């Protein structure tokens, strides 16, 4: 099912190439980078905004394990990543990350060659450089693992004023699914647990229910048009500020097509993974990827699924597909090409037909 799903969703190939490379097995949590993945909006009082991608880069560098090293550690010490992070902090060698953002205006987004809400794409650093905005430092280990780690609850819907979600369809679903999961796992008032509660009290409409222990006194649980809800230390939003309504309406036409555009496969979906294979990786990294992915992919029993996924790799690079086919003892497969790089083609259907033809 793993490869059946991926072979029917070829836009996943960039992530799968990273996952099965050595980058997919970082050497401890304190020696890996982090990314927002989703695109957010950072908004001003006047309603204008920029799109933002966040990067959290380990100051000590991104260090990885080989497939053999990771396999040995999973048997000898499956908690290796947690232990390495704990020991590093305990020794006073506090791991640090520099936080960067990439920004893009709505006008740039409308003209950009990719849909900026597409979770499978990255923004080129040459066009949208990383801009440092702060540091993340881990300088204290938890005193009680259950209370401080296992009860923690993160969600992309937990944002501060002026940071908003975009119309990214995957992000929109996660805004709801993550809190639902937390309510099931921790209870309806999980946000009142000390590890999840803000240090400074906030005014909201959350009231009652099981395990309520912060009820906000006699404050009403409704919005007032006379006394607007205010956040401590933050202005009350964008009331009265001039807004460019026409500009916003035009941009809504752009973001409104996000779901329709992202549900089709085009040549652009293979551009970044092709660069990863041919330009970013050296021969050693390419060989490691082939061996890593072959070790997992060889377990697929269906010839049709094998051919379909091999045709996805062939759309990235024919040599890559041929090497994996040889490693798993499968026939080589060729992709169906788009007529031009700019033409949007439903690769999902074409690749499925190609796989069926080549297995008959």
Secondary structure, 3 states (H helix, E strand, C coil): CHHHHHHCCHHHHHHHHHHCCHHHCECCHHHCCEECCCCEEEECCCCCEEEEEEEEEECCCCCECCHHHHHHHHHHCCCHHHHHHHHHHHCCCCCEEEEEEEEEEHHHHHHCCCCCCCCCCCCCCCCCCCEEEEEEECCCCCCCHHHHHHCCCCCCCCCCCCEEECCCHHHHHHHHHHHHHHHHHHCCCHHHCCCCCCCCCCCCCCCCCCCCCCCCCCCCCCCCCCCCCCCCCCCCCCCCCCCCHHHHHHHHHHHHCHHHHHCCCCCHHHHHHHHHHHHHCCHHHHHHHHHHHHHHHCCCCCHHHHHHHHHHHHHHCHHHHHHHHHHHCCCCCCCCCCCCCCCCCCHHHHHHHHHHHHCC
